[in-house]
C-alpha cells in the first residue's frame, strides 16, 4: 500500500474526532494556547501602556521608547525560553508567559507613545486652559484620542504572540505547539501529517486573531481618522525594528 503524503496525513489527522476531544487533543491545546497568549499580552500591556502613555504625555523619551523596543526585539524568544525555566519560574507556562510578554512590549509601547504624541496640541491646550491638571489632561483628553493607536499596538502584539506561542512546547508549556512537538517525536514518516496539522492550526488561529482585532481596531477608530491613524500606527510599530 502506498503511504499517504504529509498533506493527506494532515487531513486524516484533523478529521479524526479523537484528536480533537481526547485529553491533550486540539481543544485542550487550543485552550492552553489562548490562555498563554492572553496572559502574555495582558502582562505586556501592564508594563508598556503606562510607560508609553506617560512618556508621550510629558513629551520626552522618544529615544528611550525606540531603545527599549529595539532591545526587547533583539532578545530571541527562544533564548528567553531557554533561560527563564532555569530561574525561580521553573518549567511550564510561567516562563512562557514572561518571554512572550517581553516579545509583546515593542508594538504596545511604541503605539501608546505615538498615540499620545499625535493628539492635536490645540485640544491639549484647550484642556489646560479649562483648568485641567496634567493627569486630568492625560486621562480625559489624550488617552481617549490615543485609543485607536492602543488598539493597533494590541492587534500587532496579539498576532505576534499567538504565532510565537507555539514555542511553548520547548519548555513543556502547553499550547498547540505540543501537537507539532509530538509529531516530531513520532518521526517524519509517521508524524509528518500531525506536524503539518499543528502548524496549520497555529497559522489559522493567528489569522483569526488578526481578522477579529482588525475589526475591533476599525470600530474604535473614528471614520475620518482611520486612514491617517492606520498609517501612523503602522509606522510606529515598524520603527521599533529599525535601529
Secondary structure per residue as TSV (DSSP state, phi and psi in degrees):
chain	resnum	aa	ss	phi	psi
A	1	X	-	360.0	135.0
A	2	X	-	-74.7	128.5
A	3	X	-	-67.6	146.6
A	4	X	-	-69.8	145.4
A	5	X	-	-77.3	166.7
A	6	X	H	-56.4	-34.5
A	7	X	H	-66.0	-44.8
A	8	X	H	-64.4	-39.5
A	9	X	H	-61.8	-40.6
A	10	X	H	-64.1	-43.1
A	11	X	H	-62.3	-44.1
A	12	X	H	-61.7	-43.3
A	13	X	H	-63.6	-44.0
A	14	X	H	-69.7	-26.5
A	15	X	T	-85.1	-3.6
A	16	X	-	-86.5	113.1
A	17	X	T	-58.8	-31.0
A	18	X	H	-65.5	-30.3
A	19	X	H	-69.1	-15.7
A	20	X	H	-95.9	-38.7
A	21	X	H	-102.6	-20.0
A	22	X	S	-64.1	155.2
A	23	X	T	-55.1	131.7
A	24	X	T	79.7	9.7
A	25	X	S	-81.8	-168.7
A	26	X	H	-59.6	-43.5
A	27	X	H	-65.0	-41.9
A	28	X	H	-63.6	-46.7
A	29	X	H	-67.4	-34.0
A	30	X	H	-64.3	-43.4
A	31	X	H	-60.7	-42.5
A	32	X	H	-63.3	-42.3
A	33	X	H	-62.6	-44.6
A	34	X	H	-66.3	-39.9
A	35	X	H	-64.6	-47.3
A	36	X	H	-59.4	-46.2
A	37	X	H	-65.6	-44.8
A	38	X	H	-63.9	-42.7
A	39	X	H	-64.9	-39.6
A	40	X	H	-66.2	-44.9
A	41	X	H	-66.2	-39.6
A	42	X	H	-62.3	-42.7
A	43	X	H	-64.6	-40.6
A	44	X	H	-61.3	-40.3
A	45	X	H	-63.7	-41.2
A	46	X	H	-61.5	-31.7
A	47	X	H	-88.1	-47.6
A	48	X	H	-81.3	-41.0
A	49	X	H	-64.8	-50.6
A	50	X	H	-58.7	-41.6
A	51	X	H	-66.0	-46.3
A	52	X	H	-65.0	-42.0
A	53	X	H	-65.3	-41.1
A	54	X	H	-69.0	-44.0
A	55	X	H	-63.2	-38.9
A	56	X	H	-65.6	-36.2
A	57	X	H	-67.4	-43.6
A	58	X	H	-78.9	-12.7
A	59	X	T	77.8	16.0
A	60	X	-	-130.9	163.1
A	61	X	-	97.3	10.3
A	62	X	H	-57.6	-41.6
A	63	X	H	-64.7	-37.4
A	64	X	H	-66.2	-37.2
A	65	X	H	-62.0	-46.1
A	66	X	H	-64.6	-40.5
A	67	X	H	-64.3	-47.5
A	68	X	H	-61.5	-42.9
A	69	X	H	-64.0	-43.1
A	70	X	H	-66.8	-37.8
A	71	X	H	-65.0	-45.0
A	72	X	H	-67.9	-34.0
A	73	X	H	-70.6	-28.4
A	74	X	H	-75.3	-16.8
A	75	X	S	-86.8	113.5
A	76	X	-	-63.2	136.1
A	77	X	H	-60.4	-38.5
A	78	X	H	-64.4	-31.4
A	79	X	H	-67.8	-42.8
A	80	X	H	-62.5	-39.5
A	81	X	H	-67.5	-22.3
A	82	X	H	-82.1	-37.3
A	83	X	H	-84.2	-46.5
A	84	X	G	-59.7	-37.6
A	85	X	G	-62.6	-17.6
A	86	X	G	-84.4	-4.4
A	87	X	S	-94.4	-169.1
A	88	X	T	-63.4	-15.9
A	89	X	T	-68.6	-29.9
A	90	X	-	69.6	-170.8
A	91	X	S	-85.9	163.1
A	92	X	S	115.5	-151.6
A	93	X	H	-81.8	-28.0
A	94	X	H	-60.9	-49.1
A	95	X	H	-65.1	-31.0
A	96	X	H	-64.7	-45.0
A	97	X	H	-62.1	-43.5
A	98	X	H	-64.8	-44.7
A	99	X	H	-63.0	-42.7
A	100	X	H	-71.1	-30.7
A	101	X	H	-64.2	-40.5
A	102	X	H	-60.2	-40.3
A	103	X	H	-67.2	-28.1
A	104	X	H	-82.7	-17.6
A	105	X	H	-61.7	-45.9
A	106	X	H	-54.1	-53.7
A	107	X	H	-67.0	-32.9
A	108	X	H	-66.7	-45.6
A	109	X	H	-67.3	-47.2
A	110	X	H	-64.1	-41.9
A	111	X	H	-73.9	-32.3
A	112	X	H	-64.2	-45.3
A	113	X	H	-62.8	-48.0
A	114	X	H	-64.3	-38.4
A	115	X	H	-59.2	-40.8
A	116	X	H	-74.2	-40.1
A	117	X	H	-67.8	-24.5
A	118	X	T	-83.7	-3.0
A	119	X	S	-63.4	138.4
A	120	X	-	-58.4	122.1
A	121	X	H	-57.3	-30.8
A	122	X	H	-65.9	-36.3
A	123	X	H	-65.8	-39.1
A	124	X	H	-67.0	-44.4
A	125	X	H	-65.5	-38.1
A	126	X	H	-63.2	-39.1
A	127	X	H	-65.9	-41.0
A	128	X	H	-67.1	-35.5
A	129	X	H	-65.7	-24.6
A	130	X	T	-82.2	0.3
A	131	X	T	93.7	11.5
A	132	X	-	-73.9	142.2
A	133	X	-	-75.3	171.3
A	134	X	H	-59.6	-42.5
A	135	X	H	-66.6	-37.2
A	136	X	H	-67.8	-36.9
A	137	X	H	-62.5	-43.3
A	138	X	I	-62.7	-45.1
A	139	X	I	-74.9	-39.9
A	140	X	I	-96.1	-22.3
A	141	X	I	-116.7	-59.5
A	142	X	I	-69.0	-44.7
A	143	X	H	-62.6	-48.2
A	144	X	H	-59.6	-37.9
A	145	X	H	-74.4	-20.5
A	146	X	H	-87.9	-5.2
A	147	X	H	-54.9	-43.8
A	148	X	H	-58.8	-35.4
A	149	X	H	-70.4	-40.0
A	150	X	H	-60.3	-41.0
A	151	X	H	-64.4	-38.7
A	152	X	H	-65.7	-42.7
A	153	X	H	-65.7	-39.9
A	154	X	H	-62.3	-43.0
A	155	X	H	-60.9	-48.2
A	156	X	H	-61.7	-46.1
A	157	X	H	-64.2	-42.7
A	158	X	H	-63.5	-44.2
A	159	X	H	-64.4	-43.2
A	160	X	H	-62.2	-42.8
A	161	X	H	-68.0	-44.1
A	162	X	H	-59.5	-42.0
A	163	X	H	-68.9	-34.5
A	164	X	H	-86.1	-19.3
A	165	X	G	-62.8	-14.4
A	166	X	G	-61.2	-22.8
A	167	X	G	-70.8	-8.9
A	168	X	G	-58.6	-24.4
A	169	X	G	-64.1	-21.7
A	170	X	G	-65.5	-25.3
A	171	X	G	-120.7	27.1
A	172	X	T	57.8	40.6
A	173	X	-	-92.1	-1.0
A	174	X	-	84.4	-165.9
A	175	X	S	90.3	176.9
A	176	X	T	-64.5	-20.7
A	177	X	H	-62.0	-24.4
A	178	X	H	-62.8	-32.6
A	179	X	H	-65.5	-43.0
A	180	X	H	-65.1	-44.9
A	181	X	H	-61.5	-41.9
A	182	X	H	-64.1	-35.9
A	183	X	H	-63.9	-42.3
A	184	X	H	-62.8	-33.5
A	185	X	H	-65.1	-26.8
A	186	X	H	-82.3	-14.6
A	187	X	-	93.8	153.7
A	188	X	H	-64.8	-34.9
A	189	X	H	-64.9	-39.6
A	190	X	H	-95.5	-40.4
A	191	X	H	-101.3	7.2
A	192	X	H	-59.1	-39.7
A	193	X	H	-66.3	-37.7
A	194	X	H	-67.4	-38.9
A	195	X	H	-60.5	-47.0
A	196	X	H	-64.7	-39.8
A	197	X	H	-64.0	-42.3
A	198	X	H	-63.9	-42.5
A	199	X	H	-63.5	-38.0
A	200	X	H	-65.9	-39.3
A	201	X	H	-63.9	-41.6
A	202	X	H	-63.9	-44.7
A	203	X	H	-63.0	-42.5
A	204	X	H	-66.5	-38.9
A	205	X	H	-64.5	-44.2
A	206	X	H	-61.8	-40.1
A	207	X	H	-65.3	-40.4
A	208	X	H	-64.0	-43.1
A	209	X	H	-61.6	-41.9
A	210	X	H	-59.3	-46.5
A	211	X	H	-65.7	-45.6
A	212	X	H	-64.0	-47.8
A	213	X	H	-72.5	-26.5
A	214	X	H	-63.5	-39.1
A	215	X	H	-65.5	-40.2
A	216	X	H	-64.6	-44.6
A	217	X	H	-59.6	-42.4
A	218	X	H	-65.2	-37.9
A	219	X	H	-67.3	-34.0
A	220	X	H	-90.6	-1.7
A	221	X	S	-100.5	121.5
A	222	X	-	-54.8	142.0
A	223	X	G	-53.9	-45.7
A	224	X	G	-65.5	-18.6
A	225	X	G	-104.2	-1.3
A	226	X	H	-60.4	-46.5
A	227	X	H	-69.6	-48.7
A	228	X	H	-68.4	-40.7
A	229	X	H	-72.1	-33.8
A	230	X	H	-62.0	-42.3
A	231	X	H	-65.5	-43.0
A	232	X	H	-66.3	-39.5
A	233	X	H	-65.9	-40.1
A	234	X	H	-66.7	-36.0
A	235	X	H	-64.1	-39.5
A	236	X	H	-64.8	-41.1
A	237	X	H	-67.7	-41.9
A	238	X	H	-73.1	-28.4
A	239	X	H	-64.8	-25.8
A	240	X	T	-69.7	-17.0
A	241	X	T	-93.8	0.5
A	242	X	-	-112.6	129.4
A	243	X	-	-90.2	360.0
